[in-house]
Amino acid sequence: MLAALLTFLVPGLGQLFQGRVFKGLVYGICITGMFMYGSALAEWKAVQAPPFHYRVKNRTLLALKYAAQFGMGTPAVAALIQTRRYLSEDNRIPRTLAAPITEPFEGTFTTYPTDAGRLDTPVKGTLTLETVQGGFGETIGGKFVGQTDAGKPIELALRENVDLDRPIAADWKRHVSGDGRAADGVSGQLHGSIPRPIQNWFGSPLDDAEEQELEGRLGKWHELAVVLTWIAGLLNMLAIWDALEGPAYGYNDDPHGSSSDAGGSVPGKSQPARPAASAV
C-alpha cells in the first residue's frame, strides 16, 4: 500500500521503493514526461479541479476530465487545493496592501491626449506598491523606476487607486494599472504586469472567458494537450495497481516455485485439473 501511495504521488516512485528499478524508471519517465508535455502545451492550465460551481457551463465534462487526470496524484491534488484557495474570501481584488510589494514590471505607459497626440511607450523596470492615504481613505499607490524600450530612464509616481489583480489566478502575470506622473509633469496611464508566485497560479482554475481565450489561441494544440494529461493519469492508475499487487506470474514463471513441481504451481493456489490420458 505504501508503494501504491508513492506511485500515486510520483509515477514510478513506488516501483523504485520496491527495488524494481527498470520498471520504475520506465513509468516515471514515460508517464511523467507525457503529463508534463501536455501541461506545457496548455501553458500549464490543463488541470482544473472541483468544486465547479465557479463555472456555470460544462461542469459534468470538467468532472470527467479531472477524474482522468486524478491518477497523476500530486498535480491533481495541488489543483484541488488551489481551487479552494481561488474561491476563498481572501482571494479578491485588493484595495489596500498588508505589506509593500516590489516586483519587476513590464508594460506600457500611455500619455494622456495632448496637442502632440497620444503616445504609447513600452517600459521595463521595478514597480513598488504600498498602502497610501487617498482622498477617500486608504488605497494603493506607489512608484515605478525603469527605462523605455529606447533605453531612456523613466520614473513615475503612481497616484492613488492603483488597480491590482487578485492574488490567485491561472495567469502567471498579475495585471496592474494606474495613473502615473513623470518628473517632467507628463501624466498618463501605466498598465502591465508583475510576476505572480508559482504557488498562486499553478493549478488555478480558469473562468469561461479565460478558457475561451486559451482555446481560441491554441486551437487543436489545446485539445491535444488535455488528452495527453488524461492518458497520463489513466496510465498511472495502472502503475498504481502494479505497485499495489506486485508482479503477476503465470504457470512456470513463479521464481519462488519448486523446481520439482512439474506443473509450475504457485504456492497456496490450486492447479486446474488435467485431463486423463487416453489409451492409444
C-alpha positions in Angstrom: 0.0 0.0 0.0 2.9 2.3 0.7 4.3 1.6 -2.8 0.9 2.3 -4.3 0.7 5.7 -2.5 4.2 6.6 -3.6 3.4 5.8 -7.2 0.2 7.9 -6.9 2.3 10.9 -5.7 5.1 10.4 -8.3 4.8 7.9 -11.1 7.3 5.1 -10.7 8.4 6.0 -7.2 6.6 3.0 -5.7 8.3 0.6 -8.1 11.7 2.2 -7.1 10.8 1.7 -3.5 10.1 -2.0 -4.2 13.5 -2.4 -5.9 12.0 -2.7 -9.4 14.3 0.0 -10.8 13.8 -0.6 -14.5 10.1 -0.5 -14.4 10.1 2.5 -12.0 12.2 4.5 -14.4 10.0 3.5 -17.4 6.9 4.6 -15.5 8.5 7.7 -14.2 10.0 8.9 -17.4 7.1 8.0 -19.8 4.1 8.9 -17.7 5.5 12.0 -16.1 7.0 13.1 -19.5 3.7 12.7 -21.2 1.9 14.7 -18.5 4.5 17.4 -18.4 4.5 17.8 -22.2 0.7 18.0 -22.3 0.7 20.6 -19.5 3.3 22.7 -21.2 1.3 22.6 -24.4 -1.6 24.0 -22.5 0.6 26.6 -20.8 0.2 24.7 -17.5 -3.5 25.3 -17.5 -4.8 21.8 -18.3 -5.8 20.6 -14.9 -8.9 22.0 -13.3 -10.3 20.6 -10.1 -13.7 20.7 -8.3 -15.8 22.3 -7.0 -17.0 23.5 -10.3 -19.7 26.0 -9.2 -17.4 28.8 -10.4 -18.1 27.5 -13.9 -21.7 27.7 -15.0 -21.2 25.6 -18.1 -19.6 22.2 -18.7 -19.3 21.1 -15.1 -20.0 17.5 -15.9 -17.3 17.5 -18.6 -14.9 19.1 -16.2 -15.5 16.4 -13.7 -14.8 13.7 -16.2 -11.6 15.4 -17.3 -10.4 15.8 -13.7 -11.3 12.1 -13.0 -8.9 11.0 -15.7 -6.2 13.4 -14.6 -6.5 12.5 -10.9 -4.3 9.4 -11.4 -1.3 11.7 -11.6 -1.6 12.4 -7.9 0.5 15.4 -6.9 -0.5 17.9 -9.6 -4.2 16.8 -9.3 -4.2 17.3 -5.5 -2.4 20.6 -5.9 -5.1 21.8 -8.3 -7.8 20.7 -5.8 -6.2 22.8 -3.1 -5.7 25.7 -5.5 -9.3 25.7 -6.5 -10.4 26.2 -2.9 -7.9 29.0 -2.4 -9.1 30.6 -5.6 -12.7 30.5 -4.3 -11.9 31.7 -0.8 -13.0 35.1 0.5 -9.3 36.2 0.8 -8.8 36.0 -3.0 -10.3 39.3 -4.0 -9.1 42.4 -5.8 -7.2 44.3 -3.1 -7.9 47.8 -2.1 -5.1 48.0 0.4 -1.9 46.0 1.0 -0.8 44.4 4.2 2.9 44.9 3.2 4.6 46.7 0.3 5.2 44.8 -2.9 8.4 45.3 -5.0 8.4 43.3 -8.3 9.8 43.5 -11.8 7.3 45.2 -14.1 6.8 45.2 -17.9 4.1 47.1 -19.7 3.2 50.3 -21.4 3.0 54.0 -20.3 0.3 55.7 -22.3 0.3 59.5 -22.1 -3.0 61.4 -21.9 -4.0 63.1 -25.2 -2.3 66.4 -25.7 -1.5 68.6 -28.7 1.1 66.1 -29.7 -1.5 63.3 -29.5 -1.4 60.1 -27.5 1.8 58.2 -27.1 2.3 54.5 -26.1 5.7 53.8 -24.7 6.8 50.3 -23.7 8.6 50.3 -20.4 10.5 47.9 -18.1 11.7 48.3 -14.6 10.8 47.9 -10.9 7.3 48.6 -9.5 6.8 49.3 -5.8 3.2 49.3 -4.5 2.1 50.2 -0.9 -0.8 51.4 1.0 -1.2 55.2 0.9 -3.8 57.6 2.2 -6.1 58.7 -0.5 -9.0 61.2 -0.7 -11.5 58.6 0.5 -9.4 56.6 2.8 -6.6 54.1 2.4 -5.8 52.8 -1.1 -2.9 51.5 -3.2 -0.2 53.8 -4.6 3.5 53.5 -5.3 6.2 54.3 -7.9 7.8 52.9 -11.0 11.5 53.2 -11.8 12.9 51.8 -15.1 13.5 52.7 -18.7 11.7 52.8 -22.0 12.4 50.4 -24.9 14.7 53.1 -26.3 16.8 53.0 -23.1 15.6 56.3 -21.7 15.3 56.4 -17.9 11.8 56.9 -16.6 10.4 57.4 -13.1 6.7 57.6 -12.4 4.8 58.4 -9.2 1.6 56.4 -9.1 -1.4 58.2 -7.8 -4.0 56.6 -5.5 -6.4 53.9 -6.7 -3.9 51.6 -8.4 -5.8 48.6 -9.8 -4.1 45.3 -8.9 -5.4 41.9 -9.9 -6.4 39.3 -7.3 -3.5 37.3 -5.7 -4.5 33.9 -7.0 -5.4 33.3 -10.7 -4.4 31.0 -13.5 -2.1 33.5 -15.3 1.5 33.8 -14.0 1.2 37.5 -14.8 -0.6 39.7 -12.2 -2.0 42.7 -14.0 -1.5 46.2 -12.7 -2.7 49.6 -13.9 -2.8 53.1 -12.5 -2.3 56.8 -13.2 1.3 57.9 -13.3 3.1 61.2 -13.4 6.6 61.6 -14.6 9.1 64.1 -13.1 8.7 66.4 -16.1 5.0 66.7 -15.4 3.8 64.3 -18.1 0.8 62.3 -17.0 -0.6 59.0 -18.3 -1.8 55.5 -17.7 0.7 52.8 -16.7 -0.6 49.3 -17.4 1.2 46.0 -17.5 2.0 43.1 -15.2 4.2 41.9 -12.3 5.1 38.1 -11.8 2.7 36.0 -9.7 4.4 33.4 -7.5 4.1 29.9 -8.8 2.1 28.8 -5.7 -0.5 31.4 -6.6 -1.0 30.4 -10.2 -0.1 26.7 -10.8 -3.3 24.6 -10.9 -5.6 27.6 -10.5 -9.0 27.3 -12.4 -10.0 29.3 -15.5 -13.2 31.1 -15.8 -15.3 30.9 -19.0 -13.6 33.9 -20.6 -10.1 32.7 -19.9 -10.9 29.2 -21.1 -12.3 30.5 -24.4 -9.3 32.8 -24.9 -6.9 29.9 -24.3 -8.7 27.5 -26.6 -9.1 30.2 -29.3 -5.4 31.0 -29.2 -4.0 27.4 -29.0 -6.7 25.7 -31.2 -6.2 22.0 -31.7 -3.0 22.1 -29.6 -5.1 22.7 -26.5 -7.2 19.6 -27.2 -4.1 17.5 -27.7 -2.6 18.9 -24.5 -5.6 18.0 -22.4 -5.9 14.5 -24.0 -2.2 13.8 -23.1 -2.8 14.7 -19.5 -5.9 12.3 -19.5 -3.8 9.4 -20.9 -1.0 10.0 -18.4 -3.4 10.0 -15.5 -5.1 6.8 -16.7 -1.8 5.1 -17.3 -0.6 5.9 -13.8 -3.7 4.2 -12.5 -2.3 1.0 -13.9 1.1 1.8 -12.4 -0.5 2.3 -9.0 -2.2 -1.1 -9.4 1.1 -2.7 -10.4 2.7 -1.2 -7.2 -0.1 -2.5 -5.0 -0.3 -6.0 -6.4 3.3 -6.6 -7.4 4.4 -8.6 -10.4 1.9 -11.0 -12.0 3.2 -14.6 -12.6 1.8 -17.3 -14.9 2.5 -21.0 -14.8 6.2 -21.9 -14.7 7.0 -18.3 -14.1 7.0 -18.1 -10.3 10.6 -17.6 -9.2 9.6 -19.0 -5.7 8.0 -22.2 -7.1 9.6 -25.6 -6.5 11.7 -27.0 -9.4 10.2 -30.4 -8.6 6.7 -29.1 -9.3 6.2 -30.3 -12.8 3.2 -28.0 -13.2 5.0 -24.9 -12.0 2.3 -24.4 -9.4 2.1 -21.2 -7.4 2.3 -21.9 -3.7 -1.1 -21.7 -2.0 -3.1 -21.9 -5.2 -4.8 -24.9 -6.6 -4.0 -26.1 -10.2 -6.6 -26.8 -12.8 -7.5 -30.4 -13.2 -5.6 -32.2 -16.0 -7.5 -34.3 -18.5 -6.9 -38.1 -18.1 -4.6 -39.7 -20.6 -6.4 -41.8 -23.1 -5.2 -45.2 -24.2 -3.8 -45.4 -27.7 
